[in-house]
Amino acid sequence: MDCHHDDAFRCRSCTLLEVPRARQLSDKAAHARSLVDSPVWLPTVAGAEAGFRNKAKMAVGGTVDAPTLGILDRGLAGIDLRDCGLHSPGLTTALGGIADWIRDAGLPPYDVATRSGELKHVLLTESPDAELMLRLVMRSTALEARVRSRLPDLLRAVPGLRVVTLNVQPEHKAVLEGEREIVLTPESTMPMRLATGVSLWLGPQSFFQTNTAIAEALYDQARTWVDALPDVRTIWDLYCGVGGFALHLAAPGREVVGVEASAEAIRSATSAQAAGTAFVAADATAWALEQAAVPHLVLVNPPRRGIGTELAGWLEASGVQHVVYSSCNAESLARDLALMPSLRPVEARVLDMFPHTTHYEVLVLLTR
């Protein structure tokens, strides 16, 4: 992928951009194999090398008359990255309309150096149906009335917008968003109708993978493995988020419980609830340790730190027959697997969720 921002050293976020894609993929596979001892490694899922991101997280800089959407340089000046090659074409088009609207609405960008201004970030997500969710991260609600009065102009400028919110982040620190979310549109959630046949629902603070095609492959691989196992009637999906894995594993005769600490994510998961599924807002480890019965299969999809010693120890001692582990950090995955020696890898797969970086997803099927 060619990038004029990288060539000009304006943005160096894609640390492997100069490495041929085939080498990126082979290096990621080799790294995963060096950490996870699986007898079978399925072919790496590559996906597109450009135009794959469904989410733009843009710092707002510049001035009222010339706002920038992108990043801040070392001097805290805005660098405009609206044409980033990673973004889907729909995001690129929408960001242009949003930047023009910000200028016309007179929303002053937040100046980190002087701690003045209001608009900090623009967070934009696109669904497979080309619908959009826009979150305007502001320092305060001082300009809420202005944003509301100019909302019709925004909806005309960006026709795909389904959800628009104002997120309040008053603190002067490197935090992307705040806890308070003010929904400005009649709709507060956006459907993600996936090619796998499952629809998820995203609320403003719900997490979804930034690469829709690879997320679909991830869910489909887990479903393929589980469907091939004999007599799996009860499943726990721990760290379930908006229910991606749980809803893909739902099937007649199965009971699937998804557990997630984020109440916002659980609300989204419940909106898409399928027959035989239930969702619980709770800490995954604490919830699992409190249960009297053990399911036939546990799926875990933890953050980069992994599941940790307590949950790994419980899985090892529980007698659960199968575990599907979805990891965005093969090193923490390896540490967790070392704590579960009775659960052995059967098959594994690398999925290149984040091209041009060292990051990737790895999915592993474990059987006792």
Protein Blocks (a to p, Z undefined) as FASTA:
>chain_A
ZZfklmnomackbmmlmpcfklmmmmmmmmmmmmmccfbdcdddfbjaehkafbdcddde
hjfklccdddddfkopacdfklgckbcfklmmmmmmmmmmmmmnopacddfklopajblb
dcddddfkopacdddddfblklmmmmmmmmmmmmmmmmmlmbdcddddfbgcddfbdfbd
cdfbfblbdcdddfkopacdddfkbccdfblklmmmmmmmmmmmmmmpghiabdcdehkl
nommmmmmgcehiacddddfblklmmmmmmmocehiacddddfklmmmmpmbdcfbdcdd
ddfkonojmlmmmmmmnopabdcdddfbfklmmmmmmmmmmlccfbdcdddfbghiabdc
ddddddZZ
